[in-house]
Amino acid sequence: MRTKSKSIATLAVHAGYQKDEAYDAIVTPITTASSFIQRDLNEQRKFCYSRVSNPTRYSYETALAEIENGIYATATASGVAAASLALELLPRDSHIIVITGVYGGTFRLFESIRKSTFGFSFSYINLNDQAELEAALQSNTRMIWIESPTNPLLRIVDIEKVCQFAKARNIITCVDNTFATAWNQQPLSLGADLVMLSTSKYINGHSDIIGGALITRREDFAAEINSKKTALGAIASPFDAYLALRGMKTLDLRMQRQCDNALKVAEFLENHAEILEVHYPGLKSHPDYELCKKQMRSGGAVVTIRLKGDLERVNRFIKGLQYFVLAESLGGVESMVNHSATMSHASMGAEARAAIGIFDTTLRLSVGIECIDDLIEDLAYALAQ
């Protein structure tokens, strides 16, 4: 057998098991069947019921596992469903250490749901501070939750260092790799136990599905996740799996263009008179610039800014945009602007948001694949309003 390429550009197209066993179709077909015929009582076929496994989802999952350098992936109905599934690996009353500034939806899952249903407790800290990490440890600490870059302030966690700390204490590490994807960094290769993704974003890349994934390279976790995802049933549909797999084939092209565009957008905005703050790990002014260079291929495709002025000024800026559309999500081929306080982090109170650096004038720009000259002209025009 020839050695398989490790290049993301190649893997994004060819990873996993994408063979159509019926007709040798070049594209993985959508198999919508809920159930599959068994020939007799003694036969254990590969597929029996689509909540357990489905041919389209299997092709997609094996591709996801391979590009993230894992051995197993399960595709879930959403990114939050993937996060929830990761927590199923922990016993009741566990303590979890979490990066400060975690995504608002993850924060809501932790604080509003899992505290009461599982008795979990959470400590939110700077994971790059060894003293804070040591001080946060409790006798029932079972997981460290890493999000890098964070949403929306794009702080970077030293994944390898934190994973080494956790392994020495038999603590599970889970990395939300949504903003980076395997194109930008591979947490499993850096020592993480689990990678969680909202595949609605860059994996699919076309703003037309909701999906998530949980990936591991540990056989014990693979078996447990496989069993629990079947019992819980929050799995991706065949159609969503098909769309995400199709979108993933252009991951390398899209991420390269979007990250290149984002750096130019960040450089343009960094010294603009109307901008109070620019957060982008690819800028030397970012506090985690050196860590970004060490751990990631680029600074990513998201730029977060804080405008001068008030909400009225923010609204005038948004109304002045032509190509950046106001939307809840990110990671699509089109450029988007998100108002963090009322969208991605609306589940957090104003005090909690301010404590992590999110204000009413904070805006997250998801930079798309459009012509960079048009994007910069769009921003310049809106800022002049």
PyMOL commands that set and color helices and strands:
alter all, ss='L'
color gray80, all
select helices_A, chain A and resi 8-14+55-67+79-87+104-117+130-136+159-167+181-184+187-190+219-232+238-248+251-270+289-295+311-319+350-356+372-384
alter helices_A, ss='H'
color red, helices_A
select strands_A, chain A and resi 72-76+95-99+121-125+141-147+172-176+194-198+212-216+275-279+302-307+325-326+336-339+362-366
alter strands_A, ss='S'
color yellow, strands_A
deselect
rebuild
show_as cartoon
